[in-house]
Amino acid sequence: MVLMVLLNALDGFDVLSSAFAAPGISAEWGIERAALGIVLSAELVGMGFGSVLLGGAADKYGRKMTMLACLVAMALGMFLASIADSVAPMVGFRFLTGIGIGGMLAATNAVTAESTNTKWRKAAIAAYVAGYPLGAIIGGVAASEWLLPTYGWRAVFDFGAIVTAALIPVMLLVVPETAAFHASKGNLAGVNKTLGAFGKQPIEALPAAAADAAKPKVTDILSNPKLRPVTLLLAFGYMFHTITFYYILKFAVQIVADYPPGYAPGEAATVLTWANVGGFFGSLLFGFVMARLGIKWPTALMLLIGSVAVAAFGLGRETLDGWQWATILTGFFTNAAISGYYAAFARGFPAYARATGTGFVLGIGRLGAAGSPIIAGALFTILGNDELLTVSIIMAMGSVASLILFLMLPEREGDDVVAEDAQAAS
């Protein structure tokens, strides 16, 4: 679990590294917000492809091998971004980084769900989700206090590449493949090897359902009439929420840097750090709320309050402290809602297709994430940079649409659906 939190923290820093570097990139290359929006969305587009393609790979070839491949792609993409000299190559390098991040998110969410028991799974997933803003907090402090003032924006990507590469041998040596994956392949020896790594006694035979489980395919989660509505509601609900979520994460630094009286890149970057402080506590505390009250209604409430907080962000602030508090609030509620979605992913899909289903949902969701900075950049271009409140209200509507879809989500376990289908077939 600690390693899964660290890997998610790494994802959090890698995704937001371009946001930390945004003011420096804009100044050095002389690009407007619309062009910057394309740079900021590149890794999010890559995450969509990575979630779908590598989420399926995690169910086919194993969570561990997929995570190792993702780390290699992320380290390479971060290094190449540090030496980019124009928009076009930067977009390509960030796309490569995003592929690795997308696959990592699908695999690590599956590992977290499969390495924890039923009682603590919701809290564990919330702690895992909290790793994402934790990485952004650590990265934000490093960027604003050290990297940006001393070395410039390129050092942000160098830092990410070094830390990512350092985790490859740790993953290789420490993390076992999950017992659920081995069981889905009918591999009794593999199951017992993993049980041994967790200090558990070996078993003599696999459960019949695990031994006979179908091979995971995206078509399984779309063709089954009980799983299809779960898949589509999660996918499009998550997509709409990420439109709102990534508006703050991707544009807050640039907005604060440009807002009168204007702030230096290092000062402006602090608001993103504080947004993720709010996100960290929102994710962590929300896990205990879900453990007591369930997933559906608490998550719906977080989506509602989060949309209000994002709209209120558009009112502007006169001091840097005011901006920091505004981003703390938006980060707290929007990240808590993300925790609710990840818990719903783990609950909604059966073990044999958990990474495939999660990857598919994340892939669709990344359309919203990738579109968020592009939509915001276009709105600022059309309406003008002074129309912050109007743009913020429009961008907040994503979480409102997400709220409606989340309330339509049926509350059932994905594994129970498979068991019901197996019983009906027999």
Buried (B, 14 or more C-beta within 10 A) or exposed (E): BEBBBBBBBBBBBBBBBBBBBBBBBBEEBEBEBBBBBBBBBBBBBBBBBBBBBBBBBBBBEBBBBBBBBBBEBBBBBBBBBBEBEEBEEBBBBBBBBBBBBBBBBBBBBBBBBBBBEEEEBBBBBBBBBBBBBBBBBBBBBBBBBEBBBEEEBBBBBBBBBEBBBEBBEEBEEEBBBBBBBBBBBEBBEBBBBBBEEEEEEEEEEBEEBBBEBEEBBBEBBBEBEBBEBBBBBBBBBBBBBBBBBBBBBBBBBBBBBBBEEEBEBBBBBBBBBBBBBBBBBBBBBBBEBBBEEBBBEBBBBBBBBBBBBBBBBBEBBEEBEEBBBBBBBBBBBBBBBBBBBBBBBBBBBBBBBBBBBBBBBBBBBBBBBBBBBBBBBBBBBEEEBEBBBBBBBBBBBBBBBBBEBBBEBEEBBBBEBBEEBEEEEE
